[in-house]
Amino acid sequence: MSNTQRHTCPAVRTAMFPHDMNGSGRIFGGVILSHIDIAGWATCRKVCSHRFVTVFFKSVEFKKPVFVNDILTCWAEVTKIGRTSVSTHIWVEVERDGQFIPVTEGEAIYVAVDDDDKPLVVETALTEYGKSLLRKQRRAEAKAKAQAARAGQPSDDGEKGSDGATTGDAQASGSASGVHPERDTDGSGAATVKTSGSSRKAKRRRQKGSCDC
Ligand SMILES: CC(C)(COP(=O)(O)OP(=O)(O)OC[C@H]1O[C@@H](n2cnc3c(N)ncnc32)[C@H](O)[C@@H]1OP(=O)(O)O)[C@@H](O)C(=O)NCCC(=O)NCCS
């Protein structure tokens, strides 16, 4: 299996059992959150070999219920490599009666830490894959700055950490804005992030439930 294929594999794939159920016969949201957490964390480890802790969950949306016997798959993608943090986007779907149903989606941020739980600079331990993502992110940042300069606008690099933009097909200031990558929730046009996980190819891959390996 090539590295490219490996990076398109699901981060978590597991079955839902009766002990995961809440009183209304559905899988407890906390169980799904824990799988989301593991998926985001595993994706951080693909880009950097430091130890990571979860610092922030945001915009987790439970769209559809999950039931016992569903096979749950989490796809995860790094959306931003920060100075000491890595932001991720996670898509959860279940396989039920031969169908793939998107059930939950969210974002989570992780911080690289040392043995004393103090933040560590991510760039000091990037994997080859992480390095390629960071190069892509910096190209996107430079492009956004150039576009902003041409338009006579101040560039949007005021975020904490100088590493700026996002990975994937990111176009500008990054997911730390808290805006859902695929949705401009406030109509301000601030949702400038388009992760490669939202590309048609990635969506097709998730719909097929395939990971090419
Ligand atoms: C994660 C932790 C080490 C961060 O320590 P800290 O002193 O707050 O660190 P900093 O303020 O220097 O922030 C470190 C990074 O986290 C990011 N961060 C911190 N709080 C954040 C928040 N609420 N939302 C988003 N990002 C946040 C910062 O932006 C920074 O990222 P950057 O370096 O890429 O710019 C500390 O908060 C902690 O130990 N939290 C508990 C983690 C935990 O137990 N998780 C659950 C089990 S894994």
The ligand as a Gaussian input file, in Angstrom:
#p B3LYP/6-31G(d) Opt

LIG

0 1
 C       -3.740000      21.767000      25.699000
 C       -2.928000      22.544000      26.715000
 C       -1.593000      21.854000      26.960000
 C       -2.679000      23.925000      26.107000
 O       -1.966000      24.665000      27.055000
 P       -1.983000      26.283000      26.993000
 O       -1.070000      26.780000      28.027000
 O       -3.390000      26.742000      26.948000
 O       -1.295000      26.523000      25.595000
 P       -1.316000      27.801000      24.664000
 O       -2.167000      28.909000      25.177000
 O        0.145000      28.090000      24.411000
 O       -1.982000      27.234000      23.341000
 C       -1.394000      26.174000      22.656000
 C       -2.129000      25.999000      21.328000
 O       -3.451000      25.580000      21.603000
 C       -4.373000      26.451000      20.982000
 N       -5.512000      26.582000      21.882000
 C       -5.487000      26.707000      23.219000
 N       -6.743000      26.810000      23.674000
 C       -7.555000      26.738000      22.601000
 C       -8.954000      26.789000      22.416000
 N       -9.773000      26.943000      23.436000
 N       -9.430000      26.687000      21.168000
 C       -8.615000      26.539000      20.120000
 N       -7.277000      26.473000      20.215000
 C       -6.760000      26.600000      21.451000
 C       -3.643000      27.763000      20.850000
 O       -4.195000      28.548000      19.815000
 C       -2.240000      27.285000      20.520000
 O       -2.169000      26.908000      19.159000
 P       -0.967000      27.399000      18.198000
 O        0.311000      27.254000      18.971000
 O       -1.015000      26.467000      17.038000
 O       -1.255000      28.796000      17.820000
 C       -3.696000      22.720000      28.075000
 O       -4.799000      23.565000      27.861000
 C       -4.167000      21.381000      28.606000
 O       -3.381000      20.601000      29.157000
 N       -5.486000      21.078000      28.443000
 C       -6.028000      19.791000      28.837000
 C       -5.935000      18.802000      27.657000
 C       -6.647000      17.524000      27.991000
 O       -6.497000      16.997000      29.067000
 N       -7.456000      17.066000      27.010000
 C       -8.350000      15.959000      27.221000
 C       -7.740000      14.628000      27.158000
 S       -6.631000      14.388000      25.798000

